Amino acid sequence: MKADNFVLQNYLDRIGYQGDAKADIATVTEMMRCQLFTVPFENLDVQAGKVVSLIPEEIAEKIISRNRGGYCYEVNGLFAMALDALGIPYQFVAARPMFYPVKRPKTHMAIVLTLNNEAWLCDLGFGSYGIRAPMRLDLLNVEVRQDGDTFKLGKTDDGEYLLQALVEGKWENQYAFNLSPQDWIDFVPANYLNSTHPDTIFVKKLLIVLHSQTGRTILFGDTLKTITNGHMEKRIVAPEDRAAVLLSKFGLKLTA
Protein backbone atom coordinates (compact mmCIF):
# COMPACT_ATOMS: atom_id res chain seq x y z
CA MET A 1 0.00 0.00 0.00
CA LYS A 2 1.73 3.15 -1.20
CA ALA A 3 0.85 6.81 -1.54
CA ASP A 4 3.01 9.35 -3.34
CA ASN A 5 2.56 11.84 -0.49
CA PHE A 6 3.24 9.40 2.36
CA VAL A 7 6.38 10.27 4.32
CA LEU A 8 7.20 7.85 7.12
CA GLN A 9 8.59 10.50 9.46
CA ASN A 10 5.48 12.65 9.01
CA TYR A 11 3.37 9.62 9.92
CA LEU A 12 5.51 8.87 12.98
CA ASP A 13 5.22 12.50 14.07
CA ARG A 14 1.43 12.39 13.61
CA ILE A 15 1.06 9.37 15.90
CA GLY A 16 3.67 10.47 18.44
CA TYR A 17 6.08 7.60 17.79
CA GLN A 18 9.52 8.22 19.26
CA GLY A 19 12.77 6.40 18.57
CA ASP A 20 13.99 4.46 15.57
CA ALA A 21 11.42 2.61 13.49
CA LYS A 22 12.68 -0.77 12.36
CA ALA A 23 11.32 -3.78 10.54
CA ASP A 24 10.65 -5.74 13.73
CA ILE A 25 7.63 -6.69 15.82
CA ALA A 26 8.59 -4.29 18.62
CA THR A 27 8.31 -1.37 16.21
CA VAL A 28 5.05 -2.68 14.77
CA THR A 29 3.57 -3.07 18.24
CA GLU A 30 4.56 0.40 19.39
CA MET A 31 3.49 1.96 16.10
CA MET A 32 0.10 0.26 16.34
CA ARG A 33 -0.47 1.48 19.89
CA CYS A 34 0.64 5.01 19.07
CA GLN A 35 -1.76 5.20 16.14
CA LEU A 36 -4.66 3.80 18.16
CA PHE A 37 -4.06 6.39 20.88
CA THR A 38 -3.86 9.38 18.50
CA VAL A 39 -5.91 8.60 15.37
CA PRO A 40 -9.61 8.09 16.15
CA PHE A 41 -11.85 5.56 14.49
CA GLU A 42 -14.52 7.88 13.05
CA ASN A 43 -17.23 8.15 10.42
CA LEU A 44 -17.69 11.92 10.14
CA ASP A 45 -17.46 11.80 6.35
CA VAL A 46 -20.18 9.15 6.11
CA GLN A 47 -22.38 11.17 8.44
CA ALA A 48 -21.83 14.16 6.17
CA GLY A 49 -23.20 12.16 3.23
CA LYS A 50 -19.85 11.46 1.58
CA VAL A 51 -18.53 8.22 0.15
CA VAL A 52 -15.21 7.58 1.92
CA SER A 53 -12.30 7.92 -0.48
CA LEU A 54 -9.99 4.93 -0.93
CA ILE A 55 -7.43 6.91 -2.91
CA PRO A 56 -4.23 6.34 -0.88
CA GLU A 57 -3.00 9.90 -1.26
CA GLU A 58 -6.30 11.26 0.02
CA ILE A 59 -6.19 8.95 3.03
CA ALA A 60 -2.66 10.08 3.90
CA GLU A 61 -3.58 13.74 3.46
CA LYS A 62 -6.75 13.39 5.53
CA ILE A 63 -5.21 11.64 8.53
CA ILE A 64 -1.65 13.01 8.56
CA SER A 65 -2.08 16.55 7.24
CA ARG A 66 -5.60 17.32 8.51
CA ASN A 67 -5.42 15.39 11.80
CA ARG A 68 -8.51 13.38 11.02
CA GLY A 69 -9.27 9.74 11.70
CA GLY A 70 -11.20 7.22 9.63
CA TYR A 71 -12.81 3.83 9.60
CA CYS A 72 -11.18 0.47 8.89
CA TYR A 73 -10.06 0.95 5.29
CA GLU A 74 -8.53 4.32 6.07
CA VAL A 75 -6.75 3.63 9.36
CA ASN A 76 -5.56 0.18 8.32
CA GLY A 77 -4.65 1.52 4.90
CA LEU A 78 -2.50 4.19 6.53
CA PHE A 79 -0.86 1.59 8.76
CA ALA A 80 -0.13 -0.52 5.67
CA MET A 81 1.66 2.48 4.12
CA ALA A 82 3.94 2.56 7.15
CA LEU A 83 4.57 -1.19 6.93
CA ASP A 84 5.42 -0.80 3.27
CA ALA A 85 7.82 2.05 4.04
CA LEU A 86 9.56 -0.19 6.60
CA GLY A 87 9.75 -3.10 4.14
CA ILE A 88 7.52 -5.38 6.23
CA PRO A 89 5.61 -8.01 4.19
CA TYR A 90 1.86 -8.00 4.74
CA GLN A 91 -1.47 -8.76 3.13
CA PHE A 92 -4.97 -7.43 3.54
CA VAL A 93 -7.65 -9.87 4.68
CA ALA A 94 -11.42 -9.55 4.42
CA ALA A 95 -13.17 -10.23 7.71
CA ARG A 96 -16.80 -11.02 8.49
CA PRO A 97 -18.19 -9.15 11.52
CA MET A 98 -19.69 -11.81 13.80
CA PHE A 99 -21.66 -9.86 16.41
CA TYR A 100 -24.79 -9.40 14.29
CA PRO A 101 -27.83 -11.67 14.75
CA VAL A 102 -27.69 -12.66 11.07
CA LYS A 103 -24.80 -13.47 8.75
CA ARG A 104 -23.18 -10.39 7.26
CA PRO A 105 -20.78 -10.00 4.32
CA LYS A 106 -17.03 -9.67 4.77
CA THR A 107 -16.97 -5.91 4.95
CA HIS A 108 -14.16 -5.44 7.49
CA MET A 109 -10.52 -5.06 6.52
CA ALA A 110 -7.61 -6.25 8.63
CA ILE A 111 -3.91 -6.89 8.05
CA VAL A 112 -1.78 -9.99 8.43
CA LEU A 113 1.97 -9.36 8.38
CA THR A 114 4.92 -11.71 8.45
CA LEU A 115 8.14 -11.25 10.41
CA ASN A 116 10.73 -13.96 11.05
CA ASN A 117 8.35 -16.53 9.55
CA GLU A 118 5.67 -15.63 12.08
CA ALA A 119 2.27 -14.33 10.98
CA TRP A 120 0.60 -11.60 13.04
CA LEU A 121 -2.88 -10.09 12.93
CA CYS A 122 -2.91 -6.30 13.06
CA ASP A 123 -6.08 -4.24 13.12
CA LEU A 124 -6.51 -0.56 13.97
CA GLY A 125 -10.04 -0.14 12.70
CA PHE A 126 -12.54 -2.31 14.54
CA GLY A 127 -13.86 0.27 16.94
CA SER A 128 -14.77 -0.56 20.53
CA TYR A 129 -13.38 -4.08 20.95
CA GLY A 130 -10.48 -3.88 18.53
CA ILE A 131 -7.16 -5.43 19.42
CA ARG A 132 -4.46 -3.11 20.75
CA ALA A 133 -1.36 -5.03 19.67
CA PRO A 134 -0.44 -7.63 17.04
CA MET A 135 -1.67 -11.17 17.72
CA ARG A 136 0.21 -14.25 16.55
CA LEU A 137 -1.86 -16.48 14.32
CA ASP A 138 -0.21 -19.65 15.64
CA LEU A 139 -1.30 -19.00 19.23
CA LEU A 140 -4.83 -20.35 19.10
CA ASN A 141 -7.23 -20.50 22.04
CA VAL A 142 -4.76 -18.59 24.18
CA GLU A 143 -6.06 -15.66 26.23
CA VAL A 144 -4.11 -12.51 25.39
CA ARG A 145 -4.34 -9.58 27.78
CA GLN A 146 -3.91 -6.16 26.17
CA ASP A 147 -4.18 -3.34 28.71
CA GLY A 148 -7.66 -3.81 30.21
CA ASP A 149 -8.99 -6.01 27.42
CA THR A 150 -8.64 -9.74 26.78
CA PHE A 151 -8.75 -11.43 23.36
CA LYS A 152 -8.16 -14.80 21.82
CA LEU A 153 -7.90 -16.27 18.35
CA GLY A 154 -9.56 -19.56 17.53
CA LYS A 155 -11.01 -21.31 14.53
CA THR A 156 -14.58 -21.55 13.24
CA ASP A 157 -16.17 -24.80 12.14
CA ASP A 158 -15.26 -23.75 8.60
CA GLY A 159 -11.60 -23.43 9.50
CA GLU A 160 -11.44 -19.65 9.49
CA TYR A 161 -9.68 -17.63 12.15
CA LEU A 162 -12.07 -16.23 14.75
CA LEU A 163 -11.28 -13.23 16.93
CA GLN A 164 -13.10 -13.11 20.26
CA ALA A 165 -13.13 -10.51 23.02
CA LEU A 166 -13.97 -11.00 26.68
CA VAL A 167 -16.96 -8.70 27.26
CA GLU A 168 -18.41 -8.54 30.76
CA GLY A 169 -17.07 -11.99 31.56
CA LYS A 170 -18.32 -13.65 28.37
CA TRP A 171 -16.46 -14.45 25.15
CA GLU A 172 -18.06 -12.54 22.29
CA ASN A 173 -17.30 -13.22 18.62
CA GLN A 174 -15.87 -10.17 16.85
CA TYR A 175 -14.96 -11.28 13.33
CA ALA A 176 -13.75 -14.21 11.24
CA PHE A 177 -11.30 -14.27 8.35
CA ASN A 178 -9.11 -16.54 6.26
CA LEU A 179 -5.76 -15.95 4.61
CA SER A 180 -7.03 -15.45 1.09
CA PRO A 181 -5.07 -12.31 0.11
CA GLN A 182 -7.12 -9.26 -0.85
CA ASP A 183 -6.07 -6.43 -3.12
CA TRP A 184 -6.84 -2.86 -2.14
CA ILE A 185 -9.39 -2.57 -4.93
CA ASP A 186 -11.28 -5.58 -3.55
CA PHE A 187 -12.61 -3.38 -0.74
CA VAL A 188 -14.22 -0.78 -3.01
CA PRO A 189 -17.67 -2.46 -2.98
CA ALA A 190 -17.62 -2.95 0.80
CA ASN A 191 -16.51 0.64 1.31
CA TYR A 192 -19.36 1.91 -0.86
CA LEU A 193 -21.84 -0.24 1.09
CA ASN A 194 -20.54 1.01 4.44
CA SER A 195 -20.60 4.61 3.22
CA THR A 196 -24.09 4.59 1.73
CA HIS A 197 -26.34 1.68 2.76
CA PRO A 198 -29.05 2.84 5.20
CA ASP A 199 -28.73 -0.35 7.27
CA THR A 200 -25.03 0.09 8.07
CA ILE A 201 -24.14 1.43 11.50
CA PHE A 202 -21.91 4.08 9.91
CA VAL A 203 -24.85 5.61 8.04
CA LYS A 204 -27.26 5.25 10.95
CA LYS A 205 -25.20 6.89 13.69
CA LEU A 206 -22.11 8.90 14.44
CA LEU A 207 -19.42 6.57 15.81
CA ILE A 208 -16.07 7.74 17.12
CA VAL A 209 -13.64 5.68 19.20
CA LEU A 210 -10.28 6.70 20.61
CA HIS A 211 -8.26 4.22 22.63
CA SER A 212 -5.95 4.96 25.54
CA GLN A 213 -3.77 2.91 27.86
CA THR A 214 -6.53 2.85 30.45
CA GLY A 215 -9.54 2.30 28.19
CA ARG A 216 -11.38 4.12 25.43
CA THR A 217 -13.64 7.05 24.73
CA ILE A 218 -16.68 6.44 22.51
CA LEU A 219 -19.19 8.81 21.00
CA PHE A 220 -22.11 6.80 19.64
CA GLY A 221 -24.90 8.97 18.35
CA ASP A 222 -25.42 11.47 21.17
CA THR A 223 -24.02 9.22 23.93
CA LEU A 224 -20.48 9.78 25.17
CA LYS A 225 -18.94 6.81 26.97
CA THR A 226 -15.66 7.07 28.83
CA ILE A 227 -14.20 3.73 29.93
CA THR A 228 -11.32 3.91 32.39
CA ASN A 229 -9.86 0.77 33.96
CA GLY A 230 -13.13 -1.06 33.41
CA HIS A 231 -15.30 1.71 34.85
CA MET A 232 -17.70 3.39 32.42
CA GLU A 233 -19.22 6.84 32.62
CA LYS A 234 -21.97 7.93 30.22
CA ARG A 235 -23.53 11.24 29.37
CA ILE A 236 -25.72 12.66 26.64
CA VAL A 237 -24.14 15.26 24.37
CA ALA A 238 -26.48 18.04 23.30
CA PRO A 239 -26.30 19.03 19.61
CA GLU A 240 -24.84 22.42 20.49
CA ASP A 241 -22.05 20.74 22.48
CA ARG A 242 -21.03 18.20 19.84
CA ALA A 243 -18.31 20.30 18.20
CA ALA A 244 -16.67 21.01 21.56
CA VAL A 245 -16.75 17.32 22.52
CA LEU A 246 -15.27 16.28 19.18
CA LEU A 247 -12.38 18.68 19.68
CA SER A 248 -11.72 18.09 23.39
CA LYS A 249 -12.16 14.31 23.48
CA PHE A 250 -11.03 13.26 20.00
CA GLY A 251 -9.08 16.18 18.53
CA LEU A 252 -11.52 16.43 15.63
CA LYS A 253 -13.08 19.42 13.92
CA LEU A 254 -16.33 19.09 11.99
CA THR A 255 -14.98 21.28 9.20
CA ALA A 256 -11.67 19.43 8.88
C-alpha positions as CSV (number, residue, x, y, z in Angstrom):
1,M,0.0,0.0,0.0
2,K,1.7,3.1,-1.2
3,A,0.9,6.8,-1.5
4,D,3.0,9.3,-3.3
5,N,2.6,11.8,-0.5
6,F,3.2,9.4,2.4
7,V,6.4,10.3,4.3
8,L,7.2,7.8,7.1
9,Q,8.6,10.5,9.5
10,N,5.5,12.6,9.0
11,Y,3.4,9.6,9.9
12,L,5.5,8.9,13.0
13,D,5.2,12.5,14.1
14,R,1.4,12.4,13.6
15,I,1.1,9.4,15.9
16,G,3.7,10.5,18.4
17,Y,6.1,7.6,17.8
18,Q,9.5,8.2,19.3
19,G,12.8,6.4,18.6
20,D,14.0,4.5,15.6
21,A,11.4,2.6,13.5
22,K,12.7,-0.8,12.4
23,A,11.3,-3.8,10.5
24,D,10.7,-5.7,13.7
25,I,7.6,-6.7,15.8
26,A,8.6,-4.3,18.6
27,T,8.3,-1.4,16.2
28,V,5.0,-2.7,14.8
29,T,3.6,-3.1,18.2
30,E,4.6,0.4,19.4
31,M,3.5,2.0,16.1
32,M,0.1,0.3,16.3
33,R,-0.5,1.5,19.9
34,C,0.6,5.0,19.1
35,Q,-1.8,5.2,16.1
36,L,-4.7,3.8,18.2
37,F,-4.1,6.4,20.9
38,T,-3.9,9.4,18.5
39,V,-5.9,8.6,15.4
40,P,-9.6,8.1,16.1
41,F,-11.9,5.6,14.5
42,E,-14.5,7.9,13.1
43,N,-17.2,8.1,10.4
44,L,-17.7,11.9,10.1
45,D,-17.5,11.8,6.3
46,V,-20.2,9.1,6.1
47,Q,-22.4,11.2,8.4
48,A,-21.8,14.2,6.2
49,G,-23.2,12.2,3.2
50,K,-19.8,11.5,1.6
51,V,-18.5,8.2,0.2
52,V,-15.2,7.6,1.9
53,S,-12.3,7.9,-0.5
54,L,-10.0,4.9,-0.9
55,I,-7.4,6.9,-2.9
56,P,-4.2,6.3,-0.9
57,E,-3.0,9.9,-1.3
58,E,-6.3,11.3,0.0
59,I,-6.2,8.9,3.0
60,A,-2.7,10.1,3.9
61,E,-3.6,13.7,3.5
62,K,-6.7,13.4,5.5
63,I,-5.2,11.6,8.5
64,I,-1.7,13.0,8.6
65,S,-2.1,16.5,7.2
66,R,-5.6,17.3,8.5
67,N,-5.4,15.4,11.8
68,R,-8.5,13.4,11.0
69,G,-9.3,9.7,11.7
70,G,-11.2,7.2,9.6
71,Y,-12.8,3.8,9.6
72,C,-11.2,0.5,8.9
73,Y,-10.1,0.9,5.3
74,E,-8.5,4.3,6.1
75,V,-6.7,3.6,9.4
76,N,-5.6,0.2,8.3
77,G,-4.6,1.5,4.9
78,L,-2.5,4.2,6.5
79,F,-0.9,1.6,8.8
80,A,-0.1,-0.5,5.7
81,M,1.7,2.5,4.1
82,A,3.9,2.6,7.2
83,L,4.6,-1.2,6.9
84,D,5.4,-0.8,3.3
85,A,7.8,2.0,4.0
86,L,9.6,-0.2,6.6
87,G,9.8,-3.1,4.1
88,I,7.5,-5.4,6.2
89,P,5.6,-8.0,4.2
90,Y,1.9,-8.0,4.7
91,Q,-1.5,-8.8,3.1
92,F,-5.0,-7.4,3.5
93,V,-7.7,-9.9,4.7
94,A,-11.4,-9.6,4.4
95,A,-13.2,-10.2,7.7
96,R,-16.8,-11.0,8.5
97,P,-18.2,-9.1,11.5
98,M,-19.7,-11.8,13.8
99,F,-21.7,-9.9,16.4
100,Y,-24.8,-9.4,14.3
101,P,-27.8,-11.7,14.8
102,V,-27.7,-12.7,11.1
103,K,-24.8,-13.5,8.8
104,R,-23.2,-10.4,7.3
105,P,-20.8,-10.0,4.3
106,K,-17.0,-9.7,4.8
107,T,-17.0,-5.9,5.0
108,H,-14.2,-5.4,7.5
109,M,-10.5,-5.1,6.5
110,A,-7.6,-6.3,8.6
111,I,-3.9,-6.9,8.1
112,V,-1.8,-10.0,8.4
113,L,2.0,-9.4,8.4
114,T,4.9,-11.7,8.5
115,L,8.1,-11.2,10.4
116,N,10.7,-14.0,11.1
117,N,8.3,-16.5,9.5
118,E,5.7,-15.6,12.1
119,A,2.3,-14.3,11.0
120,W,0.6,-11.6,13.0
121,L,-2.9,-10.1,12.9
122,C,-2.9,-6.3,13.1
123,D,-6.1,-4.2,13.1
124,L,-6.5,-0.6,14.0
125,G,-10.0,-0.1,12.7
126,F,-12.5,-2.3,14.5
127,G,-13.9,0.3,16.9
128,S,-14.8,-0.6,20.5
129,Y,-13.4,-4.1,21.0
130,G,-10.5,-3.9,18.5
131,I,-7.2,-5.4,19.4
132,R,-4.5,-3.1,20.7
133,A,-1.4,-5.0,19.7
134,P,-0.4,-7.6,17.0
135,M,-1.7,-11.2,17.7
136,R,0.2,-14.2,16.5
137,L,-1.9,-16.5,14.3
138,D,-0.2,-19.6,15.6
139,L,-1.3,-19.0,19.2
140,L,-4.8,-20.4,19.1
141,N,-7.2,-20.5,22.0
142,V,-4.8,-18.6,24.2
143,E,-6.1,-15.7,26.2
144,V,-4.1,-12.5,25.4
145,R,-4.3,-9.6,27.8
146,Q,-3.9,-6.2,26.2
147,D,-4.2,-3.3,28.7
148,G,-7.7,-3.8,30.2
149,D,-9.0,-6.0,27.4
150,T,-8.6,-9.7,26.8
151,F,-8.8,-11.4,23.4
152,K,-8.2,-14.8,21.8
153,L,-7.9,-16.3,18.4
154,G,-9.6,-19.6,17.5
155,K,-11.0,-21.3,14.5
156,T,-14.6,-21.6,13.2
157,D,-16.2,-24.8,12.1
158,D,-15.3,-23.8,8.6
159,G,-11.6,-23.4,9.5
160,E,-11.4,-19.6,9.5
161,Y,-9.7,-17.6,12.1
162,L,-12.1,-16.2,14.7
163,L,-11.3,-13.2,16.9
164,Q,-13.1,-13.1,20.3
165,A,-13.1,-10.5,23.0
166,L,-14.0,-11.0,26.7
167,V,-17.0,-8.7,27.3
168,E,-18.4,-8.5,30.8
169,G,-17.1,-12.0,31.6
170,K,-18.3,-13.6,28.4
171,W,-16.5,-14.4,25.1
172,E,-18.1,-12.5,22.3
173,N,-17.3,-13.2,18.6
174,Q,-15.9,-10.2,16.9
175,Y,-15.0,-11.3,13.3
176,A,-13.8,-14.2,11.2
177,F,-11.3,-14.3,8.3
178,N,-9.1,-16.5,6.3
179,L,-5.8,-15.9,4.6
180,S,-7.0,-15.4,1.1
181,P,-5.1,-12.3,0.1
182,Q,-7.1,-9.3,-0.9
183,D,-6.1,-6.4,-3.1
184,W,-6.8,-2.9,-2.1
185,I,-9.4,-2.6,-4.9
186,D,-11.3,-5.6,-3.6
187,F,-12.6,-3.4,-0.7
188,V,-14.2,-0.8,-3.0
189,P,-17.7,-2.5,-3.0
190,A,-17.6,-2.9,0.8
191,N,-16.5,0.6,1.3
192,Y,-19.4,1.9,-0.9
193,L,-21.8,-0.2,1.1
194,N,-20.5,1.0,4.4
195,S,-20.6,4.6,3.2
196,T,-24.1,4.6,1.7
197,H,-26.3,1.7,2.8
198,P,-29.1,2.8,5.2
199,D,-28.7,-0.3,7.3
200,T,-25.0,0.1,8.1
201,I,-24.1,1.4,11.5
202,F,-21.9,4.1,9.9
203,V,-24.9,5.6,8.0
204,K,-27.3,5.3,10.9
205,K,-25.2,6.9,13.7
206,L,-22.1,8.9,14.4
207,L,-19.4,6.6,15.8
208,I,-16.1,7.7,17.1
209,V,-13.6,5.7,19.2
210,L,-10.3,6.7,20.6
211,H,-8.3,4.2,22.6
212,S,-5.9,5.0,25.5
213,Q,-3.8,2.9,27.9
214,T,-6.5,2.8,30.4
215,G,-9.5,2.3,28.2
216,R,-11.4,4.1,25.4
217,T,-13.6,7.0,24.7
218,I,-16.7,6.4,22.5
219,L,-19.2,8.8,21.0
220,F,-22.1,6.8,19.6
221,G,-24.9,9.0,18.4
222,D,-25.4,11.5,21.2
223,T,-24.0,9.2,23.9
224,L,-20.5,9.8,25.2
225,K,-18.9,6.8,27.0
226,T,-15.7,7.1,28.8
227,I,-14.2,3.7,29.9
228,T,-11.3,3.9,32.4
229,N,-9.9,0.8,34.0
230,G,-13.1,-1.1,33.4
231,H,-15.3,1.7,34.9
232,M,-17.7,3.4,32.4
233,E,-19.2,6.8,32.6
234,K,-22.0,7.9,30.2
235,R,-23.5,11.2,29.4
236,I,-25.7,12.7,26.6
237,V,-24.1,15.3,24.4
238,A,-26.5,18.0,23.3
239,P,-26.3,19.0,19.6
240,E,-24.8,22.4,20.5
241,D,-22.1,20.7,22.5
242,R,-21.0,18.2,19.8
243,A,-18.3,20.3,18.2
244,A,-16.7,21.0,21.6
245,V,-16.7,17.3,22.5
246,L,-15.3,16.3,19.2
247,L,-12.4,18.7,19.7
248,S,-11.7,18.1,23.4
249,K,-12.2,14.3,23.5
250,F,-11.0,13.3,20.0
251,G,-9.1,16.2,18.5
252,L,-11.5,16.4,15.6
253,K,-13.1,19.4,13.9
254,L,-16.3,19.1,12.0
255,T,-15.0,21.3,9.2
256,A,-11.7,19.4,8.9
